[in-house]
Amino acid sequence: MAPTDGRAGQRRVLLIGWRITTLAALKELGAKVWCVATPDVYARFGDQAEVERAVLVSDCTDVEEILCALRREGLAPADFDVVCSQQEFSLVATALIGGGASPIRPEAAVMLRDKYLQKQRIAEAGLPVARCRIVSDAEALDGVRSELPVVIKPILGASCANTYVARDEREFDEAHDGFRAAGFTGPFLVEEFVTGAEHHVDGIVRDGELVFLGISRYLQNVIELRSGVVSGSIALAPAEYGPLYEKVHSLANTALGALGHRDGVFHMEVFVDGEQVTLSECAGRVGGGPIDQLVRAHFGVDLHLEWAKLVFGEEPSAPVPPSAEVHGYVLLMAPGAGTVRRVPSADEMGAQDGVVFGRPMVAPGHVITAPTAASDVHVGEAVVRGATEHDVIERLHEINEWFRANTDLD
């Protein structure tokens, strides 16, 4: 981590992978940012934040391409005080390129990315986690039929893309067809199906110590996305869910230590079934969608800013008590696939009952795919508040239905 030496405006940062919230946090602390980005992403979002220079590559995970692109710009990793990323798929490349200037070490990055290695390490630490194995290719996948129910996914996946639950022969065939349609031929990670309500755990670890942890319960398990469920969650108050917080804090502390993730943010998913808490997966980044906005609204923590302070070696912000109100988020879906003609504005969304944050993710002319392709395929996001969990859940469904009804497609 870069030391705090009063030269905030002189800190040079190489950010691998475009993320506007990450850029904003780094710049808030006075950093000069060079950003590695793909041309399509930079064309769409490059005007949203000033950077010293955009280093364009076709793949933000390719170490060779990034190093060559930097060299063409007359740059090298050693020219930067910090080399960092808040992109899921760029963590390993960032750790390798940054070396000591990266807040994450290569071994930890690998453990946070590879779901098989991660689960093996978690099991070795004595924590409850789904048993899993690797299946080499689509032909060998047929042998899994005798093991149902299972979950089948890519080993290095994210956001439930190409992820299927197969509880019976019909769902197994649907998974097979889905992989074929996506051109995904393996290798596959096959996990035992874990019961319980899925929760996400978002937090910050510094020098191996948990300094913040917030738990939220998904409205429905994310794996059911293809069934047309509403994707969102409710933040849980530590005062009301004390025993759960104690269990999850202990589990997260052990898991992060086992994975070697000592400095950074994390987004973890667990299944809660009665007294049993089973770890699903852990990522070394801020959660996707409006999870950052949910954490800010309910727990008073800006995960992006706290992460930026951590990588610069600055002291964290003073803790604040969680909100007395209940908060939840929802991913807003279009009524189908097609070309967007109209989508509600942020101002229109903010005028709806209980909405504290809302934004459309697309503009007219944007072509959207089927909303069941992955958990991050959505056209809007909202965070709402209310007096009770019941109130918030009702409002999340209401804003989702209102958004669908007011989004027009060709």
Secondary structure by P-SEA (a helix, b strand, c coil): ccccccccccbbbbbccccaaaaaaaaaaccbbbbbccaaaaaaccccccccccccccccccaaaaaaaaaaaccccccccccccccccaaaaaaaaacccccccaaaaaaaccaaaaaaaaaaaccbbbbbbbbccccccccccccccbbbbbccccccccbbbbccaaaaaaaaaaaaaacccccbbbbcccccbbbbbbbccccccccbbbbbbbcccccccccccccbbbbbbcccaaaaaaaaaaaaaaaaaaaccccccbbbbbbbcccbbbbccccccccccaaaaaaaaccccaaaaaaaaaaacccccccccccccccccccccccccccccccccaaaaaacccccbbbbcccccccccccccccccccccbbbbcccaaaaaaaaaaaaaaaaaacccc
